[in-house]
Amino acid sequence: MGRGSGETEMWSRGVAGPFVRRRPSWTRRYSRRQAIGLLGGSLAGVGLLSLGLASPAKAANPSWATITGPSGYSIPQLSAVRNGNWFDLTLQWRIVFQASVVNHEFETNWVLYEDDSTSADDLISATVEPHVHSAYSPYKVFIPSQANPSNPREVGFRETIIWHRDDLDTELGGEEIFAYVRVGDNTTNSGLYGIRTTQLDLSP
């Protein structure tokens, strides 16, 4: 799997074990630049909302699970390593399930944003070749009791995806980068719930 599409590991099973599969989102994703080009600068924020791109999920933990960070952290942790013009963004998160749902099928992923205090937060798609991809990471679909048989109530993830500095540079000055980690119960068609990660202050 190429770096542009991300590298995922489940902490309990090693790298992308047999209980993880990916599926594309059913919604067409436009890059921020494509959306602005299609809609015009003054309408871009409204257009992104109408396309379903700027809504991260229900911004709360569901009743059947809690999204947290890796051991010792209460929220998902986003970090960055710079390699020239490219940034490897790594997200670590953990989902703790109620015992009653450990045999359900779930999906989880994350979406990258730049915090904007004056308008809607910017989705950050990757538009620079050769690592072109959506602001949304691939979905990981799993059953907790299969993904982590020894402790089915807890499944952890670590994923690294690459972005170019030009895509992360959304405004003058520094950038405040964050993500929403999302989870949904496919067995009950719960919809997606999202929790905001730590924030990165970058200067691309």
PyMOL commands that set and color helices and strands:
alter all, ss='L'
color gray80, all
select helices_A, chain A and resi 3-5+32-39+41-50+99-101+144-147+165-168
alter helices_A, ss='H'
color red, helices_A
select strands_A, chain A and resi 7-10+65-68+77-83+86-97+106-114+122-123+140-142+154-164+175-185+192-196+200-202
alter strands_A, ss='S'
color yellow, strands_A
deselect
rebuild
show_as cartoon
